[in-house]
């Protein structure tokens, strides 16, 4: 797909978070929705990254 394509044009519905979403909020989304990945989208709906379950596990381990 085009680099300028919005995530909503590629898949509907989708679960995403914004770049400024806190680590605790991301961890809560993963736990609540049993996610493997979540898209990070900017204010224009463009995907700017992805967070994996491995990322969340690493983050939680570093908190200890």
RODO-2510 file (C-alpha; in nm, 4 decimals, decimal comma):
residues 64
     n   res          X          Y          Z
     1     x     0,0000     0,0000     0,0000
     2     x     0,0959     0,3611    -0,0336
     3     x     0,3015     0,5126     0,2503
     4     x     0,0384     0,7861     0,2753
     5     x    -0,2545     0,5435     0,3077
     6     x    -0,4525     0,5657     0,6292
     7     x    -0,4830     0,2547     0,8388
     8     x    -0,8624     0,2873     0,8244
     9     x    -0,8411     0,2470     0,4460
    10     x    -0,6570    -0,0841     0,4824
    11     x    -0,8538    -0,2507     0,7591
    12     x    -1,1794    -0,1739     0,9326
    13     x    -1,2281    -0,1773     1,2248
    14     x    -0,8873    -0,1617     1,3857
    15     x    -0,7420    -0,1112     1,7311
    16     x    -0,4702     0,1479     1,7657
    17     x    -0,3089     0,3833     2,0102
    18     x    -0,1511     0,7243     1,9752
    19     x     0,2235     0,7896     2,0122
    20     x     0,1713     0,9572     2,3504
    21     x    -0,0241     0,6658     2,5017
    22     x     0,1352     0,5714     2,8345
    23     x     0,3014     0,2369     2,8886
    24     x     0,0409     0,1469     3,1496
    25     x    -0,2423     0,2238     2,9071
    26     x    -0,0791     0,0121     2,6360
    27     x    -0,0292    -0,2773     2,8786
    28     x    -0,3941    -0,2485     2,9853
    29     x    -0,5103    -0,2650     2,6211
    30     x    -0,3018    -0,5769     2,5615
    31     x    -0,4425    -0,7429     2,8736
    32     x    -0,8051    -0,6392     2,8171
    33     x    -0,8194    -0,7253     2,4465
    34     x    -0,5690    -1,0136     2,4439
    35     x    -0,3627    -0,8465     2,1706
    36     x    -0,0480    -0,9685     1,9986
    37     x     0,0185    -0,6338     1,8322
    38     x    -0,1248    -0,2851     1,8255
    39     x    -0,0755    -0,0146     1,5661
    40     x     0,0508     0,3284     1,6652
    41     x    -0,1215     0,5959     1,4571
    42     x    -0,0694     0,9702     1,4381
    43     x    -0,3379     1,2377     1,4522
    44     x    -0,4009     1,1911     1,0781
    45     x    -0,4656     0,8184     1,1123
    46     x    -0,1337     0,7231     0,9540
    47     x     0,0499     0,4296     1,1027
    48     x     0,3756     0,5425     1,2593
    49     x     0,4720     0,2166     1,4279
    50     x     0,3655    -0,1015     1,5959
    51     x     0,3904    -0,2375     1,9489
    52     x     0,4187    -0,6125     1,9978
    53     x     0,3383    -0,8303     2,2963
    54     x     0,7139    -0,8861     2,3324
    55     x     0,7595    -0,5096     2,3675
    56     x     0,5010    -0,5010     2,6465
    57     x     0,6596    -0,7976     2,8254
    58     x     1,0016    -0,6312     2,8083
    59     x     0,8570    -0,3074     2,9420
    60     x     0,6878    -0,4881     3,2325
    61     x     1,0076    -0,6774     3,3199
    62     x     1,2055    -0,3519     3,3289
    63     x     0,9590    -0,2048     3,5799
    64     x     1,0495    -0,4714     3,8383
***
